[in-house]
Amino acid sequence: MHATTHVRSQSLPERWLLYDASKFTLGRMASQIAMNLMGKDTPNYTASEKNGAFVIVINADNVKTTGRKSEVKSYAHYTGYPGGHVEVAFEDLRERRSDEIVRQAVKRMVPKTTMGRDMMRRLKVYKTMEHPHSAQQPVTVEKIRS
């Protein structure tokens, strides 16, 4: 009889992945990043453990979208106050905080739990090519799996 082994996150080595947002479409990149953060791209995936990768996204200023999304898409949130429904156009958000576009796309694809918040802490998004994680020697992702 075979016993199922439970893989602990402490026993796994850290993985660092580097995505260049100027090379990928926003939604496809975000779904792949969510899979990396959850650890579902590894054969030893365990739902109750943080065995996902650390993900660095650079060039968030140049993220691609298809169709007319850059003209039509907007981001809405509620402040909690009466009349506090705020809507920000995609282009306005791109000018002010382009890193937030990528962060929101990924956040909406990870679980809405404590584990999901821990996963989001492993996501690092930068507007330009510069990032302080060169010591971790991240593996550059060239293409997205289909």
DSSP file (Angstrom, degrees, kcal/mol; ACC not computed):
  #  RESIDUE AA STRUCTURE BP1 BP2  ACC     N-H-->O    O-->H-N    N-H-->O    O-->H-N    TCO  KAPPA ALPHA  PHI   PSI    X-CA   Y-CA   Z-CA
    1    1 A M              0   0    0      0, 0.0     2,-0.3     0, 0.0     0, 0.0   0.000 360.0 360.0 360.0 137.1    0.0    0.0    0.0
    2    2 A H        -     0   0    0      0, 0.0     2,-0.4     0, 0.0     0, 0.0  -0.721 360.0-142.5 -95.5 140.0    1.3    3.4   -0.9
    3    3 A A        -     0   0    0     -2,-0.3     2,-0.4     0, 0.0     0, 0.0  -0.830  16.3-125.5-100.8 138.6    1.3    6.4    1.5
    4    4 A T        -     0   0    0     -2,-0.4     2,-0.4     1,-0.0     0, 0.0  -0.684  24.9-140.4 -81.1 129.1    0.6    9.9    0.3
    5    5 A T        -     0   0    0     -2,-0.4     2,-0.7     1,-0.0    -1,-0.0  -0.737   3.7-140.3 -93.7 140.1    3.3   12.3    1.3
    6    6 A H        -     0   0    0     -2,-0.4     2,-0.5    40,-0.0    40,-0.1  -0.881  17.6-141.5 -99.3 115.2    2.4   15.8    2.4
    7    7 A V        -     0   0    0     -2,-0.7     2,-0.3    37,-0.1    44,-0.0  -0.659  12.4-148.5 -82.4 123.0    4.9   18.3    1.0
    8    8 A R    >   -     0   0    0     -2,-0.5     3,-0.9     1,-0.1     4,-0.4  -0.690  14.9-132.1 -90.0 143.1    5.8   21.0    3.5
    9    9 A S  G >  S+     0   0    0     -2,-0.3     3,-0.8     1,-0.2    -1,-0.1   0.774 104.7  62.7 -66.7 -25.3    6.6   24.5    2.2
   10   10 A Q  G 3  S+     0   0    0      1,-0.2    -1,-0.2     3,-0.0    -3,-0.0   0.800  99.5  54.6 -68.9 -27.4    9.8   24.6    4.4
   11   11 A S  G <  S+     0   0    0     -3,-0.9    -1,-0.2     2,-0.1    -2,-0.2   0.585  94.7  83.9 -83.5  -9.4   11.3   21.6    2.6
   12   12 A L  S <  S-     0   0    0     -3,-0.8     2,-0.1    -4,-0.4     3,-0.1  -0.713  81.6-118.0 -95.5 143.8   10.9   23.2   -0.9
   13   13 A P        -     0   0    0      0, 0.0     2,-0.2     0, 0.0    -2,-0.1  -0.462  37.8 -99.5 -73.8 152.3   13.5   25.6   -2.3
   14   14 A E        -     0   0    0     -2,-0.1     2,-0.4    39,-0.1    39,-0.1  -0.485  34.5-154.9 -71.0 140.2   12.3   29.1   -3.2
   15   15 A R        -     0   0    0     37,-0.3    39,-3.2    -2,-0.2     2,-0.5  -0.964   6.0-165.8-115.5 135.4   11.5   29.8   -6.8
   16   16 A W  E     -a   54   0A   0     -2,-0.4   123,-3.0   121,-0.2     2,-0.4  -0.987   5.7-170.4-121.6 126.4   11.7   33.3   -8.3
   17   17 A L  E     -ab  55 139A   0     37,-2.7    39,-3.1    -2,-0.5     2,-0.5  -0.915   8.9-152.0-118.0 143.9   10.1   34.0  -11.7
   18   18 A L  E     -ab  56 140A   0    121,-2.7   123,-2.9    -2,-0.4     2,-0.4  -0.968  10.4-171.4-119.8 121.4   10.5   37.2  -13.7
   19   19 A Y  E     -a   57   0A   0     37,-3.2    39,-2.7    -2,-0.5     2,-0.7  -0.923  15.9-148.5-110.6 135.5    7.8   38.4  -16.1
   20   20 A D  E >   -a   58   0A   0    121,-0.5     3,-2.0    -2,-0.4     4,-0.5  -0.908   9.4-158.9-100.6 108.3    8.2   41.2  -18.6
   21   21 A A  G >  S+     0   0    0     37,-2.6    43,-0.8    -2,-0.7     3,-0.6   0.702  85.7  67.9 -64.4 -20.4    4.7   42.8  -18.9
   22   22 A S  G 3  S+     0   0    0     36,-0.3    -1,-0.3     1,-0.2    37,-0.1   0.647  99.7  51.2 -73.8 -12.4    5.5   44.4  -22.2
   23   23 A K  G <  S+     0   0    0     -3,-2.0     2,-0.3     2,-0.1    -1,-0.2   0.607 107.3  55.3 -97.3 -14.1    5.7   40.9  -23.8
   24   24 A F  S <  S-     0   0    0     -3,-0.6    40,-1.2    -4,-0.5     2,-0.3  -0.832  82.3-107.9-124.7 157.0    2.4   39.5  -22.7
   25   25 A T  B  >  -d   64   0B   0     -2,-0.3     4,-2.5    38,-0.1     5,-0.3  -0.610  38.3-119.0 -77.0 142.9   -1.3   40.3  -22.7
   26   26 A L  H  > S+     0   0    0     38,-2.4     4,-2.6    -2,-0.3     5,-0.2   0.891 106.5  42.7 -53.6 -53.5   -2.6   41.3  -19.3
   27   27 A G  H  > S+     0   0    0      2,-0.2     4,-2.2     1,-0.2    -1,-0.2   0.898 115.7  47.0 -66.1 -42.7   -5.2   38.6  -18.7
   28   28 A R  H  > S+     0   0    0      2,-0.2     4,-1.7     1,-0.2    -1,-0.2   0.896 115.1  46.9 -66.4 -40.0   -3.1   35.7  -20.0
   29   29 A M  H  X S+     0   0    0     -4,-2.5     4,-2.5     2,-0.2    -2,-0.2   0.918 111.4  51.5 -66.7 -43.2   -0.1   36.9  -18.0
   30   30 A A  H  X S+     0   0    0     -4,-2.6     4,-2.3    -5,-0.3    -2,-0.2   0.884 109.0  50.1 -63.5 -39.2   -2.2   37.4  -14.8
   31   31 A S  H  X S+     0   0    0     -4,-2.2     4,-1.7     2,-0.2    -1,-0.2   0.888 112.2  47.4 -68.7 -36.9   -3.7   33.9  -15.0
   32   32 A Q  H  X S+     0   0    0     -4,-1.7     4,-2.1     2,-0.2    -2,-0.2   0.895 111.7  50.6 -69.1 -39.1   -0.3   32.3  -15.4
   33   33 A I  H  X S+     0   0    0     -4,-2.5     4,-2.8     2,-0.2    -2,-0.2   0.902 108.0  53.3 -64.1 -40.9    1.1   34.4  -12.5
   34   34 A A  H  X S+     0   0    0     -4,-2.3     4,-2.0     1,-0.2     6,-0.2   0.899 108.7  49.4 -60.8 -40.6   -1.9   33.3  -10.3
   35   35 A M  H  X>S+     0   0    0     -4,-1.7     5,-1.5     2,-0.2     4,-1.4   0.903 111.7  49.2 -64.1 -41.2   -1.0   29.7  -11.1
   36   36 A N  H  <5S+     0   0    0     -4,-2.1    17,-2.4     1,-0.2    -2,-0.2   0.909 110.7  49.8 -64.5 -42.5    2.6   30.3  -10.2
   37   37 A L  H  <5S+     0   0    0     -4,-2.8    15,-0.4    15,-0.3    -1,-0.2   0.871 113.2  46.1 -64.9 -37.1    1.7   32.0   -6.9
   38   38 A M  H  <5S-     0   0    0     -4,-2.0    13,-0.4    -5,-0.2    -1,-0.2   0.743 109.2-124.5 -76.5 -23.5   -0.6   29.1   -5.9
   39   39 A G  T ><5 +     0   0    0     -4,-1.4     3,-1.5    -5,-0.2    -3,-0.2   0.586  69.7 132.7  89.7  11.0    2.0   26.5   -6.9
   40   40 A K  T 3 < +     0   0    0     -5,-1.5    -4,-0.2     1,-0.3     5,-0.1   0.549  61.7  68.5 -74.7  -5.5   -0.4   24.7   -9.3
   41   41 A D  T 3  S+     0   0    0     -6,-0.7    -1,-0.3    -5,-0.1    -5,-0.1   0.386  90.2  77.0 -91.4   3.8    2.4   24.7  -11.9
   42   42 A T  S X  S-     0   0    0     -3,-1.5     3,-0.8     1,-0.1     9,-0.0  -0.826  82.2-127.5-112.8 153.0    4.5   22.2   -9.8
   43   43 A P  T 3  S+     0   0    0      0, 0.0    -1,-0.1     0, 0.0    -3,-0.0   0.706 106.0  59.1 -71.7 -17.5    3.9   18.5   -9.4
   44   44 A N  T 3  S+     0   0    0      7,-0.1     2,-0.2    -5,-0.1   -37,-0.1  -0.169  73.7 158.7-104.7  41.0    4.0   18.7   -5.6
   45   45 A Y    <   -     0   0    0     -3,-0.8     2,-0.4    -5,-0.1    -6,-0.1  -0.435  16.0-177.3 -65.1 130.4    1.1   21.1   -5.3
   46   46 A T    >   -     0   0    0      3,-0.2     3,-1.5    -2,-0.2     5,-0.3  -0.989  20.8-148.7-131.1 122.9   -0.5   21.1   -1.8
   47   47 A A  T 3  S+     0   0    0     -2,-0.4    -1,-0.1     1,-0.3    -7,-0.0   0.795  95.9  50.4 -63.9 -29.8   -3.6   23.3   -1.3
   48   48 A S  T 3  S+     0   0    0      2,-0.0     2,-0.3     3,-0.0    -1,-0.3   0.388 102.9  71.4 -92.7   4.8   -2.9   23.9    2.4
   49   49 A E  S <  S-     0   0    0     -3,-1.5     2,-1.5   -11,-0.1    -3,-0.2  -0.898  80.9-122.1-122.3 149.9    0.8   25.0    1.9
   50   50 A K        +     0   0    0     -2,-0.3   -11,-0.1     1,-0.2    -3,-0.1  -0.665  56.4 141.1 -85.6  83.3    2.5   28.0    0.5
   51   51 A N        +     0   0    0     -2,-1.5    -1,-0.2   -13,-0.4   -13,-0.1   0.152  33.7 114.0-111.1  18.4    4.5   26.2   -2.2
   52   52 A G        -     0   0    0    -15,-0.4   -37,-0.3     1,-0.1   -15,-0.3  -0.247  67.2 -98.6 -82.1 174.9    4.1   28.8   -4.9
   53   53 A A        -     0   0    0    -17,-2.4     2,-0.5   -39,-0.1   -37,-0.2  -0.461  26.4-112.0 -90.2 161.6    6.8   30.9   -6.5
   54   54 A F  E     -a   16   0A   0    -39,-3.2   -37,-2.7    -2,-0.1     2,-0.5  -0.825  39.3-154.2 -85.7 134.0    7.8   34.5   -5.8
   55   55 A V  E     -ac  17 123A   0     67,-2.0    69,-3.0    -2,-0.5     2,-0.5  -0.952  13.3-166.4-121.6 130.3    6.9   36.5   -8.9
   56   56 A I  E     -ac  18 124A   0    -39,-3.1   -37,-3.2    -2,-0.5     2,-0.5  -0.955   5.6-166.4-111.5 128.8    8.5   39.7  -10.2
   57   57 A V  E     -ac  19 125A   0     67,-3.1    69,-2.9    -2,-0.5     2,-0.3  -0.974   8.9-175.1-117.0 124.4    6.7   41.7  -12.9
   58   58 A I  E     +a   20   0A   0    -39,-2.7   -37,-2.6    -2,-0.5   -36,-0.3  -0.731  59.5  33.1-113.2 165.7    8.7   44.4  -14.6
   59   59 A N    >   +     0   0    0     69,-1.4     3,-1.4    -2,-0.3    68,-0.2   0.867  59.7 160.0  59.4  41.8    7.6   47.0  -17.3
   60   60 A A  G >   +     0   0    0     66,-1.9     3,-1.2     1,-0.3    67,-0.2   0.745  67.3  69.0 -65.0 -21.5    4.0   47.4  -15.9
   61   61 A D  G 3  S+     0   0    0     66,-1.6    -1,-0.3     1,-0.2    67,-0.1   0.815 101.6  45.9 -62.0 -30.0    3.8   50.7  -17.7
   62   62 A N  G <  S+     0   0    0     -3,-1.4    -1,-0.2    65,-0.3    -2,-0.2   0.013  77.6 149.0-106.7  26.9    3.8   48.9  -21.0
   63   63 A V    <   -     0   0    0     -3,-1.2     2,-0.3     1,-0.1   -41,-0.2  -0.357  41.2-129.9 -64.9 140.8    1.3   46.1  -20.3
   64   64 A K  B     -d   25   0B   0    -40,-1.2   -38,-2.4   -43,-0.8     2,-0.3  -0.653  24.1-177.3 -94.6 146.9   -0.7   45.0  -23.4
   65   65 A T        -     0   0    0     -2,-0.3     2,-0.2   -40,-0.2     5,-0.0  -0.943  20.0-127.5-133.2 159.6   -4.4   44.7  -23.7
   66   66 A T    >   -     0   0    0     -2,-0.3     3,-1.4     2,-0.0     4,-0.1  -0.677  66.1  -4.7-105.1 161.1   -6.5   43.5  -26.7
   67   67 A G  T 3  S-     0   0    0     -2,-0.2     3,-0.3     1,-0.2    -2,-0.1  -0.284 119.9 -34.6  63.1-140.8   -9.4   45.2  -28.4
   68   68 A R  T >> S+     0   0    0      1,-0.2     4,-2.3     2,-0.1     3,-1.5   0.091  95.8 119.8-103.1  21.0  -10.7   48.5  -27.0
   69   69 A K  H <> S+     0   0    0     -3,-1.4     4,-2.3     1,-0.3    21,-0.2   0.865  70.2  58.7 -56.4 -38.3  -10.1   47.6  -23.3
   70   70 A S  H 34 S+     0   0    0     -3,-0.3    21,-0.6     1,-0.2    -1,-0.3   0.773 115.4  36.4 -64.4 -23.7   -7.7   50.5  -22.8
   71   71 A E  H <4 S+     0   0    0     -3,-1.5    -2,-0.2    19,-0.1    -1,-0.2   0.785 129.1  29.9 -93.5 -32.7  -10.6   52.9  -23.9
   72   72 A V  H  < S+     0   0    0     -4,-2.3    -3,-0.2    17,-0.1    -2,-0.2   0.810  92.3  96.4-101.4 -36.0  -13.6   51.1  -22.3
   73   73 A K     <  +     0   0    0     -4,-2.3    17,-2.4    -5,-0.3     2,-0.3  -0.242  46.4 177.4 -66.3 143.8  -12.3   49.3  -19.2
   74   74 A S  E     -E   89   0C   0     15,-0.2     2,-0.5    16,-0.1    15,-0.2  -0.976  24.6-132.7-142.9 157.5  -12.7   50.9  -15.7
   75   75 A Y  E     -E   88   0C   0     13,-3.2    13,-3.0    -2,-0.3     2,-0.4  -0.949  24.7-167.5-113.6 126.6  -12.0   49.8  -12.2
   76   76 A A  E     +E   87   0C   0     -2,-0.5     2,-0.3    11,-0.2    11,-0.2  -0.885  12.6 162.7-117.7 145.1  -14.6   50.4   -9.5
   77   77 A H  E     -E   86   0C   0      9,-2.3     9,-3.1    -2,-0.4     2,-0.5  -0.973  31.1-124.5-151.5 164.7  -14.5   50.3   -5.7
   78   78 A Y  E     -E   85   0C   0     -2,-0.3     7,-0.2     7,-0.2    -2,-0.0  -0.950   6.7-156.9-116.9 128.0  -16.6   51.5   -2.8
   79   79 A T        -     0   0    0      5,-2.4    -1,-0.1    -2,-0.5     6,-0.1   0.694  43.4-112.8 -77.3 -19.9  -15.0   53.7   -0.1
   80   80 A G  S    S+     0   0    0      1,-0.4     5,-0.1     4,-0.1    -1,-0.1   0.295  84.2 105.3 102.9  -8.6  -17.6   52.8    2.6
   81   81 A Y  S >  S-     0   0    0      3,-0.1     3,-2.0     1,-0.1    -1,-0.4  -0.701  86.3 -84.8-101.8 156.2  -19.1   56.2    2.7
   82   82 A P  T 3  S+     0   0    0      0, 0.0    -1,-0.1     0, 0.0     0, 0.0  -0.380 120.3  12.0 -57.8 132.2  -22.5   57.3    1.3
   83   83 A G  T 3  S+     0   0    0      1,-0.1     0, 0.0    -2,-0.1     0, 0.0   0.708  91.6 134.0  72.0  20.3  -21.9   58.2   -2.4
   84   84 A G    <   +     0   0    0     -3,-2.0    -5,-2.4     2,-0.1     2,-0.7   0.061  17.7 129.8 -95.0  25.6  -18.5   56.6   -2.2
   85   85 A H  E     -E   78   0C   0     -7,-0.2     2,-0.4    -6,-0.1    -7,-0.2  -0.719  39.7-169.2 -79.4 116.3  -18.7   54.6   -5.4
   86   86 A V  E     -E   77   0C   0     -9,-3.1    -9,-2.3    -2,-0.7     2,-0.4  -0.916  10.2-172.0-113.8 132.6  -15.4   55.4   -7.2
   87   87 A E  E     -E   76   0C   0     -2,-0.4     2,-0.4   -11,-0.2   -11,-0.2  -0.990   1.9-169.2-125.7 128.3  -14.7   54.5  -10.8
   88   88 A V  E     -E   75   0C   0    -13,-3.0   -13,-3.2    -2,-0.4     2,-0.1  -0.967  22.1-124.9-120.0 129.3  -11.3   55.0  -12.4
   89   89 A A  E  >  -E   74   0C   0     -2,-0.4     4,-2.3   -15,-0.2   -15,-0.2  -0.354  22.5-118.1 -69.5 151.2  -10.8   54.6  -16.2
   90   90 A F  H  > S+     0   0    0    -17,-2.4     4,-2.3     1,-0.2     5,-0.2   0.908 114.1  50.0 -56.3 -46.9   -8.1   52.2  -17.3
   91   91 A E  H  > S+     0   0    0    -21,-0.6     4,-1.8   -18,-0.3    -1,-0.2   0.871 109.9  50.5 -64.5 -37.4   -6.0   54.9  -19.0
   92   92 A D  H  > S+     0   0    0      2,-0.2     4,-2.2     1,-0.2     5,-0.2   0.917 112.4  46.8 -66.0 -42.6   -6.1   57.1  -15.9
   93   93 A L  H  X S+     0   0    0     -4,-2.3     4,-2.4     1,-0.2     7,-0.2   0.861 109.2  55.4 -66.8 -35.0   -5.0   54.2  -13.7
   94   94 A R  H  X S+     0   0    0     -4,-2.3     4,-0.5    -5,-0.2    -1,-0.2   0.884 110.6  45.4 -64.2 -38.3   -2.2   53.4  -16.2
   95   95 A E  H  < S+     0   0    0     -4,-1.8     3,-0.2     2,-0.2    -2,-0.2   0.916 123.9  32.3 -70.6 -43.1   -0.9   57.0  -16.0
   96   96 A R  H  < S+     0   0    0     -4,-2.2     2,-0.2     1,-0.2    -2,-0.2   0.954 139.5   1.6 -82.3 -52.7   -1.0   57.2  -12.2
   97   97 A R  H >X  +     0   0    0     -4,-2.4     3,-1.1    -5,-0.2     4,-0.6  -0.637  60.7 167.8-141.3  76.6   -0.3   53.6  -10.9
   98   98 A S  H >X S+     0   0    0     -4,-0.5     4,-0.9     1,-0.3     3,-0.6   0.779  77.9  63.6 -65.8 -26.0    0.3   51.2  -13.7
   99   99 A D  H 3> S+     0   0    0      1,-0.2     4,-2.1     2,-0.2    -1,-0.3   0.811  94.3  62.4 -66.5 -27.6    1.6   48.6  -11.3
  100  100 A E  H <> S+     0   0    0     -3,-1.1     4,-2.6    -7,-0.2    -1,-0.2   0.789  94.0  62.1 -68.7 -27.7   -1.9   48.5   -9.7
  101  101 A I  H <X S+     0   0    0     -3,-0.6     4,-1.9    -4,-0.6    -1,-0.2   0.948 109.5  39.8 -61.9 -48.8   -3.4   47.2  -13.0
  102  102 A V  H  X S+     0   0    0     -4,-0.9     4,-2.1     2,-0.2     5,-0.2   0.916 115.1  52.6 -67.0 -43.4   -1.3   44.1  -12.9
  103  103 A R  H  X S+     0   0    0     -4,-2.1     4,-2.6     1,-0.2    -2,-0.2   0.907 110.7  47.0 -61.0 -43.6   -1.8   43.6   -9.2
  104  104 A Q  H  X S+     0   0    0     -4,-2.6     4,-1.8     2,-0.2    -1,-0.2   0.894 109.5  53.8 -66.1 -40.1   -5.6   43.9   -9.4
  105  105 A A  H  < S+     0   0    0     -4,-1.9    -1,-0.2    -5,-0.2    -2,-0.2   0.908 115.1  40.1 -61.9 -41.9   -5.7   41.4  -12.4
  106  106 A V  H >X S+     0   0    0     -4,-2.1     3,-2.0     1,-0.2     4,-0.8   0.905 110.6  57.9 -73.3 -41.3   -3.8   38.8  -10.4
  107  107 A K  H >< S+     0   0    0     -4,-2.6     3,-0.6     1,-0.3    -2,-0.2   0.841 102.2  55.1 -58.8 -34.9   -5.6   39.5   -7.1
  108  108 A R  T 3< S+     0   0    0     -4,-1.8    -1,-0.3     1,-0.2    -2,-0.2   0.550 108.2  50.6 -77.0  -5.8   -8.9   38.7   -8.7
  109  109 A M  T <4 S+     0   0    0     -3,-2.0    -1,-0.2    -4,-0.2    -2,-0.2   0.519  96.5  76.3-108.4  -9.2   -7.6   35.3   -9.8
  110  110 A V  S << S-     0   0    0     -4,-0.8     6,-0.1    -3,-0.6   -75,-0.1  -0.618  98.4 -78.2 -96.8 162.7   -6.2   34.0   -6.5
  111  111 A P        -     0   0    0      0, 0.0     2,-1.2     0, 0.0    -1,-0.1  -0.238  34.4-127.8 -59.2 146.5   -8.3   32.7   -3.6
  112  112 A K  S    S+     0   0    0      4,-0.1     2,-0.2    -4,-0.1    -4,-0.0  -0.424  76.9  96.0 -91.7  58.3  -10.1   35.3   -1.4
  113  113 A T  S  > S-     0   0    0     -2,-1.2     4,-1.9     1,-0.0     5,-0.2  -0.706  95.6 -86.3-133.6-178.5   -8.7   33.8    1.8
  114  114 A T  H  > S+     0   0    0      1,-0.2     4,-1.9    -2,-0.2     5,-0.1   0.888 129.3  53.4 -60.1 -39.7   -5.8   34.3    4.2
  115  115 A M  H  > S+     0   0    0      1,-0.2     4,-2.1     2,-0.2    -1,-0.2   0.877 105.5  53.9 -63.9 -37.7   -3.7   32.0    2.0
  116  116 A G  H  > S+     0   0    0      2,-0.2     4,-2.1     1,-0.2    -1,-0.2   0.879 107.1  50.7 -64.4 -38.2   -4.6   34.3   -1.0
  117  117 A R  H  X S+     0   0    0     -4,-1.9     4,-1.1     2,-0.2    -1,-0.2   0.882 109.5  50.9 -66.8 -37.2   -3.3   37.3    0.9
  118  118 A D  H  < S+     0   0    0     -4,-1.9     4,-0.5     1,-0.2    -2,-0.2   0.879 108.9  51.9 -64.8 -37.6   -0.1   35.5    1.6
  119  119 A M  H >< S+     0   0    0     -4,-2.1     3,-1.4     1,-0.2     4,-0.2   0.904 105.0  55.2 -64.2 -41.3    0.2   34.6   -2.1
  120  120 A M  H >< S+     0   0    0     -4,-2.1     3,-1.3     1,-0.3    -1,-0.2   0.783  98.0  63.1 -65.7 -25.8   -0.2   38.3   -3.0
  121  121 A R  T 3< S+     0   0    0     -4,-1.1    -1,-0.3     1,-0.2    -2,-0.2   0.707  97.2  59.1 -68.9 -18.3    2.7   39.2   -0.7
  122  122 A R  T <  S+     0   0    0     -3,-1.4   -67,-2.0    -4,-0.5     2,-0.5   0.477  87.7  92.0 -87.3  -3.1    4.9   37.1   -3.0
  123  123 A L  E <   -c   55   0A   0     -3,-1.3     2,-0.5    -4,-0.2   -67,-0.2  -0.830  55.3-173.0 -96.0 125.2    4.0   39.3   -6.0
  124  124 A K  E     -c   56   0A   0    -69,-3.0   -67,-3.1    -2,-0.5     2,-0.4  -0.977   3.6-171.6-119.5 119.6    6.4   42.2   -6.7
  125  125 A V  E     -c   57   0A   0     -2,-0.5     2,-0.4   -69,-0.2   -67,-0.2  -0.944   2.7-176.0-117.9 131.3    5.3   44.6   -9.5
  126  126 A Y        -     0   0    0    -69,-2.9   -66,-1.9    -2,-0.4   -65,-0.2  -0.966  26.3-140.6-128.4 142.8    7.5   47.4  -10.9
  127  127 A K  S    S+     0   0    0     -2,-0.4   -66,-1.6   -68,-0.2   -65,-0.3   0.806  85.4  27.9 -70.8 -31.3    6.7   50.0  -13.4
  128  128 A T  S    S-     0   0    0      2,-0.3   -69,-1.4   -69,-0.2   -68,-0.2  -0.441  97.9 -86.1-119.4-169.7   10.1   49.9  -15.2
  129  129 A M  S    S+     0   0    0    -71,-0.2     2,-0.3    -2,-0.1   -71,-0.0   0.683  95.6  99.3 -73.4 -18.8   12.9   47.4  -15.8
  130  130 A E        +     0   0    0      2,-0.0    -2,-0.3   -72,-0.0   -71,-0.1  -0.522  44.0 156.4 -77.5 132.0   14.6   48.2  -12.5
  131  131 A H        -     0   0    0     -2,-0.3     3,-0.4   -73,-0.1   -73,-0.0  -0.983  43.2-133.7-151.5 149.4   14.0   45.9   -9.6
  132  132 A P  S    S+     0   0    0      0, 0.0     3,-0.3     0, 0.0    -2,-0.0   0.181  86.1  86.2 -88.7  18.7   15.9   45.1   -6.3
  133  133 A H    >   +     0   0    0      1,-0.2     3,-1.0     2,-0.1     4,-0.3   0.060  44.2 113.5-109.5  25.4   15.6   41.3   -6.6
  134  134 A S  G >  S+     0   0    0     -3,-0.4     3,-1.3     1,-0.2    -1,-0.2   0.790  70.8  65.5 -68.0 -25.0   18.6   40.5   -8.8
  135  135 A A  G 3  S+     0   0    0     -3,-0.3    -1,-0.2     1,-0.3    -2,-0.1   0.774  94.0  59.9 -67.0 -25.1   20.3   38.7   -5.9
  136  136 A Q  G <  S-     0   0    0     -3,-1.0    -1,-0.3  -121,-0.0    -2,-0.2   0.572 101.9-136.8 -78.5  -8.2   17.5   36.1   -6.0
  137  137 A Q    <   -     0   0    0     -3,-1.3  -121,-0.2    -4,-0.3    -3,-0.1   0.961  24.2-152.7  50.7  65.0   18.5   35.2   -9.6
  138  138 A P        -     0   0    0      0, 0.0     2,-0.5     0, 0.0  -121,-0.3  -0.323  12.4-119.2 -68.4 149.3   14.9   35.0  -11.0
  139  139 A V  E     -b   17   0A   0   -123,-3.0  -121,-2.7     1,-0.0     2,-0.3  -0.786  28.8-127.5 -87.4 125.5   14.2   32.8  -13.9
  140  140 A T  E     -b   18   0A   0     -2,-0.5     2,-0.6  -123,-0.2  -121,-0.2  -0.592  14.4-138.0 -77.5 129.3   12.8   34.8  -16.8
  141  141 A V        +     0   0    0   -123,-2.9  -121,-0.5    -2,-0.3     3,-0.1  -0.796  23.3 178.2 -90.3 119.5    9.5   33.6  -18.3
  142  142 A E        +     0   0    0     -2,-0.6     2,-0.3     1,-0.3    -1,-0.2   0.808  63.9  14.1 -93.0 -34.9    9.7   33.7  -22.1
  143  143 A K  S    S-     0   0    0   -119,-0.0     2,-0.4     0, 0.0    -1,-0.3  -0.983  72.5-118.6-143.9 156.2    6.3   32.3  -23.0
  144  144 A I        -     0   0    0     -2,-0.3     2,-0.1    -3,-0.1  -115,-0.1  -0.763  31.9-118.1 -96.6 134.4    3.1   31.5  -21.3
  145  145 A R              0   0    0     -2,-0.4    -1,-0.0     1,-0.1  -113,-0.0  -0.414 360.0 360.0 -68.6 144.6    1.8   27.9  -21.2
  146  146 A S              0   0    0     -2,-0.1    -1,-0.1     0, 0.0    -2,-0.0   0.420 360.0 360.0-108.1 360.0   -1.5   27.3  -22.9
